[in-house]
Amino acid sequence: MAHELLGESFDIHGGGLDLQFPHHENEIAQSACAHPHGDFAHYWLHNEMLQVEGKKMSKSLGNFFTVRDLLNQRIPGEVIRFVFLMTHYRSPMDWTAEKARQAEATLRKWRAATASVAASAPLPGVVEALADDLNTAGALAALHAAAGEGDWAGVKASAGLLGLLGLETANWNWKKVEATYGTVFVAGEGDQDKYFARVKAFAELWQERRAAKDYAAADQIKAVAVRAGLELKAIPQGVMAEMHASFDPAKLEALP
């Protein structure tokens, strides 16, 4: 099959660590005999095994699932990709609900922060990490550092290199509107159109109190938001307001 599709020699052959011996060694032996003038694969990339919440994934433990299963649970594909990129391919990868939550929170923040930014060139740190045995964990570390420095143009370009923040992975439809204290981005699992005006007003009130340095009132507003299932985050452009699955707009009326 490899010869039919790729010829006598090709660059990369991947597979799980459990296939290294004897499966892949047999492949080399067979291919060397069938095509003695070819090199077969120039580089072998053997990935470690997948764990779930610290345990080996297996049907016997009842923790086996596919990517399709995760998508059916409404976990965005971009989140799944991000979680996998968090671990070097040669290290055991542990899928956890907490990692998925962190990945989603990071991607929401980056997507909102780069919404109106033109991508520049990929960050040197990201490119260097990928060139170092496909060190995706290092590449993400470089992305986090750039985000912390506010280099959103570099973040957008580098994320695209990793298959993140592109149009095909736009899992969240952020609605945005210009407000007195910057742009208000609203998204979430709830009915955005139905609650957009209420959530926008609440986010603007939080920004207004923060701008006035009335931090006690701002903290009170944020506490009410948390109880209502609404997450408020300050970003360079303004504020993000994200409705979680537990969002209850009636609880936003709790402010005195």
N, C-alpha and C positions, 0 to 999 in steps of 0.2 A: 504493500500500500504506500509506504513512504517513497519507494522508488517511483511508483506511478505518478504520485502527486508532486514530489519534491526533487526527484532525481537521485543520483548516486550519493551526493553530499548535500547537507543543509546545515544551518547554523544551530538551532536550538531544539532539543528534545526534552520535554518536561514529563513529570509523573510523580506519584507519591513515593515517599521513602521506602515503603514496603515493597515496591516493585524493583528496587535497585538490584537485588539478587533474589532469584536467578533470572527474572523476566527480562530485564534490560541487558544483562550480560548475554543472554541467549540471543537477543535481537542483534547485538554487535557481532556475535559469532556467525549467525546466519547471513547477515548483510555482508560481512567481510568475505564469506565464501561465495556469495552470489555476485558480488560486485567488488573484486579485489583491488580495483583501481580507484574506488571511491573511499571517502572518509566517514561515510554515514553521518553521524551528528558531531558537530564541532564542540558543542557545549551541552552539558547535562544539568538540568535544574530539577532537583528532587525536593519536593515540599514535605514538611512535617505534617503530622496528623491534626485533625480538628477535634477540639474538645467543646463541651457544652457545660457552662457553669462549673468548670474545674474537673469534669468527668469525661472519659472517652465517649465519643458519640457511637451509639450502637442501638440496634433495634431491640436487643434483649433488655437494655436499660430503659427503653421507652423514650429516649431523648433524640431519636433520629428524625431529621427533617431536611427538606430540600429548600433551595432558594425560592422555588414556586410556593412552598408552604409559607415562607416568610412574607412573600408578596401578598399572599391571600390573607395574611394577618394585618395587612395595611402598613407593613414596614416598607418604606420607600426603597427602591433599588439603590439609590445613591447612598443611603445609610448602610446597607449591606456591603456595598463596595468599600466604603470608608472604614468600616470595622475590620474587614479583611486586610486593608492596607496598613492598619495600625501595627501589624506584626510582620516581622521579616519572614519570608516564605520558608526559610529553613528552620524556623522555630515553631514549637507547638502553638497553634492558634486557639484561643479560648473565646468562644462566642458567649457573651453574657448579656442579659437585659440591660445592665448598667452601661456597658460599652455602647450598645445601640442607642441608649438615651443620650449619652455624651456626644456620640457622633451626630445625632440629629440636631442637638442643641448647637453644636459647632457649625454645622452646615447651614442651619437657618440664619445664624449670625453672619456668616460669610456671604451667603446669598443676598441678604438684605444690604450688607455693607458694600457689595460690589455691583449692586443693581444698575447704578448709573455711571459706572466707571469703565473706561476703555482699558482693555488688557494691554500690558506692556510685554516685555520679553520674560520668559520663565526665569525664576530666581536661580542664580548660580548654585546656591546651596542645595536646591532641589535637584538640579541636573547632576551635580556631583554625587549626591546620595544614590540616585538611580543608576549612575554609572558604576557605583561600588556594589556589585553583586545584587542589583535591584533592591537596594535598601529603602523600601517604601516607608518604613517607620521613620527613618532619618529624613526622608523627604517631607513627611507630615510635620516633623519637628521644625524643619526650616519654614514651612508654611505658617505654623503657629507663631514662630518668632517674627515673621514678616507682618502677620496680622496684629501682633502686639505693638509693632512700630508704626502701624497705620499704612503700610505699603500695599494698598488694596489692588492697585494695578498689577503688581507682581503676584499677589495672591491669586487674582483671577486668571492670569496667564498660566501659572504653575498648577493651579487646580485643574485647569483644562487639560494640561499634560497628563494628569493622573485620571482623567475621565470624570472629573467632578465639576459642578457648577455650570455644566453645559445645558443647552436647550433640551437635549434628550433626557437629562436627569433633573429637569425642573419639576420636582415632585410637589412643590408647594406654590400655590398661586397667590403671591403676595399682592395685596392691594395697597396702594400708597397715595398719600395726599399731603400737600405742603401745608404746614401749620406755622404758628407764630414762632415756635422754638425748633424749627427744622422739619424734617419729613417724618410722618407717622406711617409705619409699615404694619399692616394687620394681616394675620394669617391664622390658620388653625383647623381643627377638625369640626368645629361647629359651623353654623350657617353664617358665613361671612357677610353676605348681603344683608341679612336680616339684622345683624348686630353691629355692623360696621360703624354706624354713626355713634352708637353708645360707647363702643370700645374706643373709638377715636377720641371722643370727648374726654373719656377717663384718662387716656394716655396723655392728652394735652394738659389736663389738670395736674398730673404728676410732674410733667416737664415744667409747668409754670411754677409749681412750688419749689422744684429744684433750682430753677433759674433765680428765684427770689431768695435762695439759701434758707428757706424754711424747711429744713431737713426733717424736723419732727413731723410736720404735716405730710411731707413726701413719703416718709416711712409708713405713716398710717394709711396713706392711699395704697401703697404697695402691699401692705398686709391685707387690706380688703381685697385687692386683686388676687392675691395668692389663694385666699379662702374661696374666691369665686372661680378659681381655675383659670385665671388669666395671668400670663407671665409678662412682665414689663422689663425691658432691657434698654439701657442707654447705649447708643452707638454714635459714631462720629456724625452721621447725617441727621440724627434725631432720636427716635425711640422706636423699638419693636414691641408690638403687642401681639402675643400669641395665645390663642384660645386652645386649651387642652380639652381632652375628651370629657373631663368633668366640669367643663365651663357651665356656670349657672348665672346668667345675666341678672337675675333678681338679687343676687348677693352684692352686686355693685352698688345697690341702693343703700348700703349700710353706712355710708359716710354721713356724719352729722351735718 
